[in-house]
Amino acid sequence: MVCDSKYLIFPASHHAQKKRVEFYIDGIMQYDLEVQLDFINPDYEFYLNVERFKGNQLELTCVPEVDLQLKKSDKGLPDQEAYTDQYRPGFHFTAKRGWLNDANGLVYYDNQYLMFYQHNPVGNIWGNMHWGHAVSRDLVHWNEKDIALYPDPTGTMFSGSAIVDTNNVTGLQENENDVILIFYTAAGNTSETSKGQPFTQCLAYSTDRGVSFKKYNKNPLVQQIVPGNRDPKIIYYEQSNSYIMSLYLDNHQFALLSSKNLLDWKQIQVITLSDEAECPDFYPLALDDDEQKIKWVLIGASDVYVIGSFDGNTFKPETELKKLKYGNSGYASQSWSNIQREDGRRIRIAHSSSTIPSVPFGGCMNFPCEMKLKTYQDDVFLCAYPVREIEELFMSNDSVENIQLVSGSAFTEKLTGKLYDITLNLSPTSDVRFSLSIFGLTIGYDGSKKELNCLESFAPAEPYEGDIEIRILIDTIITEIYINGGKAYLCMNHIQDYNMNRLELKSLQGSVLLNELKIVELQRIWSHEESTS
């Protein structure tokens, strides 16, 4: 076939066998994908951008062999079909079509938050790792763009980060625009095209304000250190005018590397985070908002973290390992770089895995959070709390105060919507056990253990000055629970049962005072205008 369209359309179904589609030009394989192709009884269609091959004679083969009946299109998925699927989250980002997982390349540029992510454009399950791309002006409403990075002979495109080269230390600037650099892992041997290749750390860059990216012609920047090393996160260290890369190695080990020009890197330290792996993030925060007390946080994909000091060469842990996130989902958080000083926040996002048969998307992003270091009872903790921009989604707002519950009594409030931001401030007795049910999802509290539980997951929830704050973001397939200002965080994959349209707080033992309950209904973030690529 002659490649003369922007998209090829792949029909697929969740229950079909995986087939490998191979793309050849002049007998040389350029690209391959695993797709659950189904031309007979498809559940959905995936639009794959192939314009980089435009004008070429393409040969497509399928293993195992099937009769390829691919359609072409110059237009993407029609707006009226996007974001309307059953189970589509209402205020958490999802790809129009296809799977997403790790957030990648988070950078603020030109008054926009750029977000890239691990992406399978032709399936609702993990695989075929590309970098998807979306932008937002408010961290709430997102506009999905074309794929930023495609697999190549060095590997599929695994996770990484982004930074703005404001001083042009790479020399890659071509015009008046500051260059956006994205650092990624080329995951060799994860596709037919990259058979036998190692995992290396590579660079791509944009000179057109993030519209398109070119891969650096001298890749890789960092050769394989150990097999499977991956997920480079870059941060600028102002005191020594240098750049620091944190990189996962293996066996719970993370490396720190340093560079002056963002191209040549040397390893300076290896740090072990027990029971942790992948997707490191490394950044400074002001303790209790005191800019004279700066500490550094090193955190991995499962939100196990350590707090310490950093002098540009050595990170010195000053706390034991601690855990922020609990629950059955939520993984691989990353924070935005280049947020302006006048804003000053450290903002992060993670992803929540979920595969629902017969829907054309898989996984969603958690809601963005502001990160802080706070002192609780003479100990320091990393806290995550929804960014203030969530208020743009607020609709109706109801509240009640001073509800006393004794053993066996309950308080019930009807819920007429589907998307909510709910906050409870509670004063429990030390022996209390209570349950909180929302759309059939039950959250329990055990005062003797000072512990919150949900769907067989447990998180610490000790009272401070006698009170516990629980904030809950409720969406179609995801519930996020923030305890005591985000000192602990539960992320739960759960499909809400909207037949059970009520909130019920019940004391099972002992007494609890509901000091205040705020119920805020949220509006959906999707509209035809926002879904236009």
Backbone torsions as a table, in degrees:
resi	resn	phi	psi	omega
1	MET	NA	149.3	171.2
2	VAL	-88.0	130.8	178.0
3	CYS	-81.0	101.8	-176.6
4	ASP	-130.3	22.7	178.2
5	SER	-138.1	164.7	179.1
6	LYS	-75.9	-35.7	-174.2
7	TYR	-125.7	146.4	159.3
8	LEU	-106.2	140.7	-176.4
9	ILE	-106.4	120.8	-178.1
10	PHE	-106.0	111.2	173.4
11	PRO	-76.8	141.1	-175.7
12	ALA	-151.2	163.4	172.6
13	SER	-142.1	153.7	-175.5
14	HIS	-64.8	-26.7	-172.7
15	HIS	-100.9	-0.8	179.7
16	ALA	-76.3	156.0	176.8
17	GLN	-69.7	145.3	175.7
18	LYS	-69.2	137.2	173.4
19	LYS	-125.3	145.4	178.1
20	ARG	-98.5	119.4	177.2
21	VAL	-99.4	124.4	-176.5
22	GLU	-112.1	134.7	-179.6
23	PHE	-106.6	124.8	179.6
24	TYR	-121.6	142.3	168.1
25	ILE	-126.9	123.7	-178.0
26	ASP	52.3	39.5	175.1
27	GLY	80.6	0.7	-178.8
28	ILE	-109.4	126.7	-179.8
29	MET	-68.6	126.1	-179.0
30	GLN	-103.2	-22.6	-164.8
31	TYR	-169.9	143.4	172.8
32	ASP	-147.4	151.0	-175.9
33	LEU	-138.7	145.9	168.4
34	GLU	-99.7	123.6	-174.7
35	VAL	-133.5	137.5	173.3
36	GLN	-82.7	64.5	-176.0
37	LEU	-59.8	137.6	177.8
38	ASP	-150.2	100.8	-179.5
39	PHE	-88.7	-11.9	-175.0
40	ILE	-92.9	-45.4	-174.2
41	ASN	-140.5	61.9	-174.5
42	PRO	-72.0	147.5	173.2
43	ASP	-87.9	-30.0	-173.7
44	TYR	-162.6	170.7	177.9
45	GLU	-122.9	139.3	177.1
46	PHE	-111.1	131.6	179.1
47	TYR	-96.0	113.8	-178.9
48	LEU	-104.6	122.6	178.8
49	ASN	-73.2	121.1	-179.5
50	VAL	-124.3	19.7	-173.2
51	GLU	-66.1	-18.5	177.1
52	ARG	-67.6	-16.3	177.2
53	PHE	-98.5	4.9	-170.9
54	LYS	-58.7	136.4	179.9
55	GLY	90.0	-11.0	-179.8
56	ASN	-91.9	151.6	170.1
57	GLN	-82.8	113.2	-178.5
58	LEU	-100.5	138.1	168.4
59	GLU	-110.7	123.4	179.0
60	LEU	-111.6	130.2	175.4
61	THR	-124.2	158.3	-178.4
62	CYS	-129.8	133.8	177.8
63	VAL	-125.8	118.1	-4.7
64	PRO	-68.1	163.5	-171.5
65	GLU	-69.7	131.5	169.1
66	VAL	-138.6	165.2	178.0
67	ASP	-81.3	104.5	-178.3
68	LEU	-72.0	123.5	-179.0
69	GLN	-125.8	56.9	-173.2
70	LEU	-80.3	137.6	175.1
71	LYS	-95.2	158.7	178.1
72	LYS	-113.4	156.0	175.6
73	SER	-157.9	147.2	172.3
74	ASP	-99.5	-3.2	178.0
75	LYS	-117.1	145.6	179.0
76	GLY	-77.2	-169.3	179.9
77	LEU	-57.9	128.2	-179.8
78	PRO	-58.2	141.8	-176.7
79	ASP	-55.2	-40.5	-175.0
80	GLN	-67.4	-12.8	177.9
81	GLU	-98.3	-11.6	-175.7
82	ALA	-87.4	143.2	171.7
83	TYR	64.5	19.2	-179.0
84	THR	-114.1	6.4	-175.0
85	ASP	-69.4	153.8	171.5
86	GLN	-58.6	137.1	179.9
87	TYR	76.1	2.2	178.5
88	ARG	-63.7	124.8	175.9
89	PRO	-58.4	147.6	-176.5
90	GLY	-90.5	-29.6	-179.0
91	PHE	-137.0	14.9	170.4
92	HIS	-110.0	137.7	-175.6
93	PHE	-66.4	134.8	170.0
94	THR	-133.7	154.6	172.4
95	ALA	-72.7	147.4	176.0
96	LYS	-51.8	-49.4	179.1
97	ARG	-140.6	141.5	174.1
98	GLY	100.5	170.5	-177.8
99	TRP	-82.5	146.6	166.4
100	LEU	-134.7	149.7	168.0
101	ASN	-140.5	-120.8	-166.6
102	ASP	-43.4	133.2	168.8
103	ALA	-70.1	135.0	-177.7
104	ASN	-129.6	155.0	165.7
105	GLY	55.4	39.8	-178.1
106	LEU	-75.1	120.7	-178.5
107	VAL	-152.0	143.3	176.5
108	TYR	-97.9	126.1	-174.4
109	TYR	-153.7	132.1	174.6
110	ASP	56.2	45.4	178.2
111	ASN	61.6	25.7	177.2
112	GLN	-135.2	147.8	171.3
113	TYR	-91.2	114.7	175.8
114	LEU	-89.7	132.8	177.7
115	MET	-132.3	124.1	171.4
116	PHE	-109.2	167.2	-176.7
117	TYR	-162.7	151.7	173.1
118	GLN	-61.2	132.9	-167.1
119	HIS	-147.7	129.8	167.7
120	ASN	-104.4	106.2	-173.9
121	PRO	-77.5	-7.5	-175.6
122	VAL	-127.4	29.8	177.1
123	GLY	-169.6	158.8	177.8
124	ASN	-101.2	19.6	174.4
125	ILE	-127.2	166.8	-179.0
126	TRP	-60.8	142.1	175.2
127	GLY	151.4	168.4	174.0
128	ASN	50.2	52.9	-168.9
129	MET	-64.7	114.9	169.9
130	HIS	-110.5	178.7	167.2
131	TRP	-108.2	110.0	168.8
132	GLY	-73.6	172.0	-171.1
133	HIS	-151.5	132.3	174.9
134	ALA	-145.8	157.0	179.5
135	VAL	-133.7	155.1	179.8
136	SER	-149.8	149.6	173.7
137	ARG	-99.4	-10.1	-173.7
138	ASP	-137.3	8.3	-178.7
139	LEU	67.7	4.9	-175.7
140	VAL	-118.2	-54.3	179.8
141	HIS	-96.1	130.6	-173.4
142	TRP	-121.4	144.6	177.1
143	ASN	-118.1	112.1	-177.6
144	GLU	-75.7	134.3	179.7
145	LYS	-108.0	-179.2	175.7
146	ASP	-67.9	158.7	177.3
147	ILE	-55.4	137.2	-177.2
148	ALA	-91.9	-40.2	-177.7
149	LEU	-131.7	131.5	177.2
150	TYR	-108.7	150.3	173.0
151	PRO	-56.8	154.0	178.8
152	ASP	-145.6	-174.7	-177.7
153	PRO	-63.0	-13.6	176.1
154	THR	-83.5	-15.6	178.3
155	GLY	145.2	175.8	169.6
156	THR	-76.8	167.4	-170.4
157	MET	-95.8	97.3	178.3
158	PHE	-86.0	-174.8	-165.4
159	SER	-69.4	163.2	178.9
160	GLY	-177.0	-156.9	-171.5
161	SER	-146.3	179.5	-179.1
162	ALA	-141.7	155.4	177.9
163	ILE	-152.1	152.7	176.2
164	VAL	-95.1	126.5	179.9
165	ASP	-85.5	73.1	-173.5
166	THR	-65.5	-26.0	-179.4
167	ASN	-99.9	5.2	-179.9
168	ASN	51.6	43.3	-179.8
169	VAL	-70.1	-20.7	177.2
170	THR	-81.7	-18.1	-175.4
171	GLY	72.3	16.9	-177.1
172	LEU	-90.6	-4.4	-178.3
173	GLN	-66.4	134.3	-177.1
174	GLU	-117.0	-14.9	-175.8
175	ASN	-151.8	-158.5	-177.5
176	GLU	-74.4	-9.4	-177.1
177	ASN	-82.6	133.4	168.8
178	ASP	-63.3	141.6	-176.1
179	VAL	-81.8	133.7	171.6
180	ILE	-93.3	125.2	178.4
181	LEU	-105.9	131.0	171.5
182	ILE	-119.2	128.8	-179.1
183	PHE	-104.4	130.3	-174.5
184	TYR	-142.0	162.1	173.0
185	THR	-94.2	122.9	169.1
186	ALA	-84.1	108.7	-172.5
187	ALA	-90.3	87.3	-179.3
188	GLY	-64.8	152.0	176.4
189	ASN	69.5	19.7	177.1
190	THR	-108.8	8.9	175.6
191	SER	-149.9	164.3	177.8
192	GLU	-63.7	-36.6	-178.3
193	THR	-65.6	-29.9	-173.8
194	SER	-107.4	23.1	-177.6
195	LYS	-53.4	132.4	175.6
196	GLY	83.9	-3.2	-178.1
197	GLN	-87.3	152.2	178.6
198	PRO	-86.5	177.3	170.8
199	PHE	-87.6	121.0	179.2
200	THR	-131.3	163.5	-178.2
201	GLN	-104.8	126.7	-170.0
202	CYS	-129.0	173.0	-175.0
203	LEU	-129.9	138.2	166.0
204	ALA	-130.1	159.1	-174.2
205	TYR	-148.5	156.6	179.5
206	SER	-125.3	131.6	174.8
207	THR	-110.6	5.8	-178.3
208	ASP	-120.5	37.8	174.0
209	ARG	67.4	29.7	175.0
210	GLY	89.1	9.2	178.2
211	VAL	-72.2	-43.2	-179.6
212	SER	-140.5	161.1	-177.8
213	PHE	-131.9	140.8	175.8
214	LYS	-113.6	139.7	177.1
215	LYS	-80.9	137.9	-177.2
216	TYR	-63.0	134.7	-173.4
217	ASN	-78.7	-1.7	177.0
218	LYS	-115.9	22.3	174.7
219	ASN	-61.5	151.4	1.5
220	PRO	-85.5	155.9	174.1
221	LEU	-78.2	-38.4	-179.9
222	VAL	-126.4	117.4	177.2
223	GLN	-70.0	166.9	178.9
224	GLN	-56.9	128.1	174.1
225	ILE	-91.4	-51.4	170.4
226	VAL	-137.5	156.3	179.4
227	PRO	-57.7	134.6	177.3
228	GLY	84.7	1.2	178.0
229	ASN	-60.7	139.4	-169.7
230	ARG	-165.2	172.5	168.5
231	ASP	71.0	60.5	-179.2
232	PRO	-70.9	129.0	174.7
233	LYS	-117.1	126.2	-174.8
234	ILE	-109.6	137.5	173.8
235	ILE	-141.1	145.7	177.5
236	TYR	-85.6	129.9	176.9
237	TYR	-106.7	101.5	-168.8
238	GLU	-63.4	-37.7	-173.2
239	GLN	-59.9	-33.5	179.4
240	SER	-114.4	11.5	179.9
241	ASN	49.1	49.6	-179.5
242	SER	-134.2	171.3	-178.6
243	TYR	-119.7	140.4	-177.1
244	ILE	-118.1	131.0	174.5
245	MET	-109.3	126.0	168.1
246	SER	-100.3	139.3	-170.0
247	LEU	-144.9	131.4	174.7
248	TYR	-76.2	133.6	177.0
249	LEU	-99.3	-91.1	172.1
250	ASP	-166.6	174.2	176.7
251	ASN	50.2	45.0	176.4
252	HIS	68.4	15.8	-179.4
253	GLN	-103.1	140.9	178.7
254	PHE	-127.2	137.8	178.9
255	ALA	-103.8	146.9	166.3
256	LEU	-108.9	132.8	177.3
257	LEU	-124.6	156.0	-176.2
258	SER	-128.5	149.8	179.0
259	SER	-153.0	149.2	172.9
260	LYS	-97.2	-23.8	-173.0
261	ASN	-122.1	7.4	178.3
262	LEU	66.9	6.9	179.8
263	LEU	-117.8	-40.1	-178.2
264	ASP	-106.6	121.8	-171.9
265	TRP	-122.1	142.7	173.8
266	LYS	-129.4	141.4	-179.9
267	GLN	-76.4	134.0	-178.4
268	ILE	-119.0	-17.1	-177.0
269	GLN	-166.0	152.2	170.2
270	VAL	-125.2	131.4	-176.0
271	ILE	-125.7	139.0	178.0
272	THR	-104.1	127.4	171.2
273	LEU	-114.9	104.4	-176.2
274	SER	-57.8	141.0	176.9
275	ASP	60.4	25.6	-179.3
276	GLU	-131.6	151.1	-179.9
277	ALA	-158.1	155.1	167.7
278	GLU	69.4	159.1	166.0
279	CYS	42.5	61.5	178.1
280	PRO	-70.4	152.9	166.6
281	ASP	-131.8	145.3	-172.3
282	PHE	-146.4	118.0	-173.8
283	TYR	-160.3	159.2	176.7
284	PRO	-91.9	149.9	173.8
285	LEU	-141.7	149.7	176.2
286	ALA	-83.6	124.9	179.6
287	LEU	-69.6	122.9	-179.8
288	ASP	53.3	36.3	177.8
289	ASP	64.4	18.0	178.3
290	ASP	-96.2	107.1	-176.1
291	GLU	-66.5	-10.4	175.7
292	GLN	-85.6	-6.8	-179.2
293	LYS	-123.4	82.4	-178.3
294	ILE	-95.1	128.1	174.7
295	LYS	-123.5	159.3	179.9
296	TRP	-111.2	144.0	179.9
297	VAL	-116.4	128.3	169.2
298	LEU	-114.0	122.6	-173.1
299	ILE	-136.4	146.2	179.3
300	GLY	-107.5	-171.9	-171.0
301	ALA	-66.6	-27.2	-179.9
302	SER	-94.5	12.1	177.9
303	ASP	66.5	29.1	165.1
304	VAL	-86.5	130.4	-172.4
305	TYR	-139.9	162.3	173.6
306	VAL	-136.8	145.4	-179.2
307	ILE	-109.9	139.7	-179.8
308	GLY	-165.6	-158.8	179.9
309	SER	-118.9	155.9	-177.6
310	PHE	-144.7	131.4	-178.0
311	ASP	-113.0	15.8	-178.5
312	GLY	95.6	-17.1	179.1
313	ASN	-124.9	-34.5	-174.9
314	THR	-135.4	130.3	171.0
315	PHE	-95.3	125.0	-179.3
316	LYS	-112.5	106.4	177.5
317	PRO	-61.7	139.1	-179.5
318	GLU	-122.6	0.8	177.2
319	THR	-133.7	165.6	169.3
320	GLU	-73.3	169.2	175.6
321	LEU	-66.4	137.9	179.6
322	LYS	-128.6	165.4	-177.6
323	LYS	-125.5	133.2	179.5
324	LEU	-100.5	-47.7	-171.0
325	LYS	-101.8	136.7	174.1
326	TYR	-127.6	174.9	177.0
327	GLY	112.1	-177.2	-175.9
328	ASN	-97.3	6.3	-179.5
329	SER	-157.3	-175.8	-176.0
330	GLY	88.1	116.5	-171.9
331	TYR	-158.5	152.6	167.9
332	ALA	59.3	51.5	177.5
333	SER	-65.5	147.7	173.3
334	GLN	-140.9	153.3	-178.9
335	SER	-111.4	153.1	-179.9
336	TRP	-74.4	141.1	171.1
337	SER	-99.6	164.1	173.6
338	ASN	68.1	16.9	173.2
339	ILE	-66.4	135.7	-170.1
340	GLN	-66.0	148.8	-176.8
341	ARG	-59.1	-35.5	-178.5
342	GLU	-67.1	-22.6	172.3
343	ASP	-82.8	-59.1	170.8
344	GLY	79.6	1.1	-177.2
345	ARG	-84.6	153.0	166.5
346	ARG	-102.4	112.0	-173.5
347	ILE	-115.9	134.6	-178.4
348	ARG	-130.9	167.3	173.6
349	ILE	-147.2	149.7	175.6
350	ALA	-128.3	-176.8	178.4
351	HIS	-124.3	157.6	178.3
352	SER	-121.9	120.7	-177.9
353	SER	-81.7	136.5	173.9
354	SER	-161.7	127.9	176.5
355	THR	-118.9	116.4	179.7
356	ILE	-115.2	117.5	-178.5
357	PRO	-54.8	143.2	171.6
358	SER	70.3	16.2	166.5
359	VAL	-114.4	150.2	-169.0
360	PRO	-87.2	11.2	177.0
361	PHE	-132.6	160.8	176.6
362	GLY	-143.9	130.6	179.0
363	GLY	81.2	155.1	174.9
364	CYS	-146.1	163.5	173.9
365	MET	-83.8	144.6	169.2
366	ASN	-66.6	168.3	176.8
367	PHE	-76.6	137.9	-178.5
368	PRO	-58.8	144.5	-177.5
369	CYS	-127.9	148.3	169.0
370	GLU	-89.8	135.8	-177.8
371	MET	-101.9	138.0	177.9
372	LYS	-141.9	155.0	169.5
373	LEU	-103.2	122.9	-177.0
374	LYS	-129.2	147.7	176.3
375	THR	-94.5	125.0	173.9
376	TYR	-123.9	119.1	176.4
377	GLN	47.6	52.2	174.1
378	ASP	67.9	16.4	174.2
379	ASP	-128.5	155.6	-173.7
380	VAL	-108.6	136.4	-177.8
381	PHE	-135.8	147.8	171.1
382	LEU	-83.7	131.5	-176.5
383	CYS	-123.7	143.0	177.6
384	ALA	-123.1	131.1	-177.0
385	TYR	-145.4	140.9	-175.8
386	PRO	-52.8	137.4	179.8
387	VAL	-63.3	152.1	-175.4
388	ARG	-63.0	-20.6	-178.5
389	GLU	-63.7	-12.7	176.6
390	ILE	-59.4	-24.3	-179.0
391	GLU	-62.6	-19.5	176.5
392	GLU	-64.5	-19.3	-178.5
393	LEU	-96.5	-3.9	-175.0
394	PHE	-64.7	135.3	173.2
395	MET	-119.4	-112.2	-179.8
396	SER	-69.1	148.5	-176.1
397	ASN	-137.7	112.7	178.9
398	ASP	-117.6	151.2	177.7
399	SER	-149.8	151.5	172.3
400	VAL	-134.8	159.5	-177.7
401	GLU	-138.6	155.1	168.1
402	ASN	53.3	59.4	174.1
403	ILE	-104.3	115.2	-180.0
404	GLN	-94.5	125.3	178.2
405	LEU	-117.1	130.1	174.5
406	VAL	-109.9	172.5	-174.4
407	SER	-52.6	124.6	178.5
408	GLY	92.1	-10.8	-179.0
409	SER	-94.2	159.6	-175.1
410	ALA	-144.0	154.4	173.5
411	PHE	-121.7	132.7	-177.3
412	THR	-128.0	138.6	177.0
413	GLU	-133.4	129.6	179.9
414	LYS	-74.7	142.7	178.0
415	LEU	-114.6	117.9	-176.0
416	THR	-96.4	-12.0	179.3
417	GLY	-106.6	-161.1	-179.4
418	LYS	-126.7	-25.2	-175.0
419	LEU	-116.3	128.0	-172.6
420	TYR	-143.0	153.3	167.3
421	ASP	-122.2	108.9	-173.1
422	ILE	-120.3	131.0	179.1
423	THR	-125.5	131.5	176.1
424	LEU	-121.0	135.2	169.6
425	ASN	-114.0	120.9	-170.3
426	LEU	-126.6	145.8	171.6
427	SER	-118.2	100.3	-177.1
428	PRO	-94.3	152.4	167.9
429	THR	-77.0	162.1	-172.6
430	SER	-66.3	-23.7	-177.9
431	ASP	-103.0	9.0	-172.4
432	VAL	-71.8	146.1	164.9
433	ARG	-128.8	125.0	178.2
434	PHE	-134.8	162.1	176.5
435	SER	-125.8	145.5	177.0
436	LEU	-126.0	118.3	-177.9
437	SER	-115.4	129.6	178.6
438	ILE	-133.8	120.0	-175.7
439	PHE	49.7	35.1	176.0
440	GLY	87.1	-9.7	175.5
441	LEU	-84.5	124.4	-175.8
442	THR	-104.7	129.2	174.2
443	ILE	-112.5	126.5	-178.2
444	GLY	-112.2	155.7	176.6
445	TYR	-132.6	133.9	176.8
446	ASP	-118.8	109.3	-176.4
447	GLY	-66.8	-30.3	179.9
448	SER	-68.9	-29.6	179.1
449	LYS	-100.6	-8.5	-175.4
450	LYS	50.8	57.7	-169.0
451	GLU	-143.9	138.6	173.8
452	LEU	-103.0	142.9	178.5
453	ASN	-135.4	149.2	179.7
454	CYS	-157.7	123.6	177.3
455	LEU	48.4	49.8	176.5
456	GLU	68.6	15.2	172.3
457	SER	-110.3	147.5	-174.9
458	PHE	-130.6	143.5	179.0
459	ALA	-142.5	146.0	178.6
460	PRO	-66.6	139.6	-178.6
461	ALA	-148.8	61.9	-179.8
462	GLU	-79.6	140.9	178.1
463	PRO	-68.1	147.7	172.1
464	TYR	-120.5	123.8	-173.9
465	GLU	52.5	36.1	174.5
466	GLY	85.8	-5.3	-174.1
467	ASP	-119.0	155.1	171.6
468	ILE	-127.4	132.6	173.5
469	GLU	-106.4	131.0	175.9
470	ILE	-126.1	120.4	177.2
471	ARG	-115.3	133.2	-171.4
472	ILE	-129.7	122.9	171.8
473	LEU	-101.2	123.8	-172.1
474	ILE	-118.3	120.4	177.0
475	ASP	-129.9	177.4	-170.9
476	THR	-52.0	-47.7	-174.5
477	ILE	-123.8	8.8	-175.9
478	ILE	-144.7	138.3	174.3
479	THR	-126.4	126.8	179.0
480	GLU	-114.5	129.8	-173.7
481	ILE	-122.8	119.6	-179.4
482	TYR	-108.9	126.5	-174.8
483	ILE	-110.1	126.9	175.6
484	ASN	51.9	59.0	177.0
485	GLY	70.7	18.7	177.0
486	GLY	90.8	14.5	176.3
487	LYS	-62.9	-33.6	170.7
488	ALA	-133.0	153.4	-170.2
489	TYR	-143.7	127.9	176.4
490	LEU	-110.7	124.1	175.5
491	CYS	-114.3	121.3	-173.2
492	MET	-122.9	125.4	165.3
493	ASN	-78.7	122.1	-177.3
494	HIS	-163.3	127.3	175.5
495	ILE	-84.7	119.1	-176.2
496	GLN	-66.5	144.6	173.4
497	ASP	-99.9	95.7	-173.9
498	TYR	-74.2	-6.0	170.3
499	ASN	-66.1	-31.1	-178.9
500	MET	-94.3	67.4	-168.5
501	ASN	-85.6	67.3	179.9
502	ARG	-157.8	159.3	169.1
503	LEU	-107.7	130.6	178.2
504	GLU	-132.7	122.4	174.6
505	LEU	-107.8	122.8	-174.9
506	LYS	-132.6	132.6	174.0
507	SER	-85.2	122.9	178.5
508	LEU	-93.0	-26.4	179.6
509	GLN	-161.3	138.6	-179.5
510	GLY	74.2	-164.7	-176.4
511	SER	-128.5	154.9	177.5
512	VAL	-144.8	136.9	176.4
513	LEU	-100.9	120.7	173.5
514	LEU	-85.2	95.0	-177.8
515	ASN	-62.9	-44.2	-179.1
516	GLU	-156.8	140.2	173.9
517	LEU	-127.4	123.7	175.1
518	LYS	-115.6	125.5	178.8
519	ILE	-118.5	112.9	-178.7
520	VAL	-116.9	119.7	174.5
521	GLU	-80.0	140.2	-177.6
522	LEU	-110.3	150.5	176.0
523	GLN	-94.2	156.7	176.8
524	ARG	-67.4	150.6	-179.9
525	ILE	-92.6	-11.2	-172.3
526	TRP	-93.6	137.0	170.9
527	SER	-146.5	169.4	-180.0
528	HIS	-59.1	-40.7	-177.6
529	GLU	-65.2	-41.0	-176.2
530	GLU	-73.7	-22.4	-176.1
531	SER	-90.4	3.6	-178.5
532	THR	-79.4	127.8	179.3
533	SER	-79.1	NA	NA
